[in-house]
């Protein structure tokens, strides 16, 4: 992955931008490979609320950013292949796990912090990444 490559996951402003870039990120521990939702989950007893952000990993091979911050790096297809003109780079995954009491989950008292006009919509779940790792560290990570 080139140094200073910028990558976005999801969209913080789905009300203004639409759902095109929104991602299903919410799940419960023990269900990570089965279900990811675009709403806040209520997890079974013994399971924790979890967000999984799998960033796009097909780079155009030239640009570390683009006008809308999405054209230079895109998601692979359903088979994990990059489109023509793109090459695979290491995929970043950020997983966040929360121990939220079941009554708080059921009452809907946990919300993602987003822009006020988004009203804590779970579809606004997002992340930004800029690669500032030197080559030696990148080699260790990969």
C-alpha positions, 0 to 999 in steps of 0.5 A, a space after each residue: 500500500 503506498 504511503 499517504 494513500 487515503 481510504 474511506 469506509 462508509 458515508 457519514 452523510 447518507 441523508 445528503 449523499 444517499 445510500 450508495 456508499 453506506 455499508 452494513 457494519 453492525 453485528 454481534 460477536 459470534 455472528 461476524 461471518 453470518 450477519 452484518 446489519 445497517 441498523 443497531 443490533 440487539 445481541 443475544 445474551 453473552 454476545 457483544 455489539 460489534 462494528 466491522 469496517 472492511 475498507 476497499 482494497 483495489 487501488 488504481 496504482 497511481 493516485 493516493 487520493 481522488 476528487 471524491 476520495 473514492 475513485 482511486 481505491 474501490 472494493 473488489 467484486 464478489 469473488 474478491 477480484 479487482 476490476 481492470 486497471 486496479 491492483 490489490 493492496 492490503 485490506 484494512 479491517 477495523 473491528 470495534 466491540 462494545 459491552 453494552 447492557 442488553 436493556 440499553 440495546 433493547 431500549 435503543 439507548 446507544 447510538 453512533 455519533 454523527 452529524 446532527 442532521 443525520 440523527 444518529 442513523 446507523 447507516 452513517 457508520 464510517 471511517 477514514 484512513 491515511 497510510 503514514 506507515 514507512 515501508 519497514 512497518 508496512 512489510 511487518 503489518 502485511 
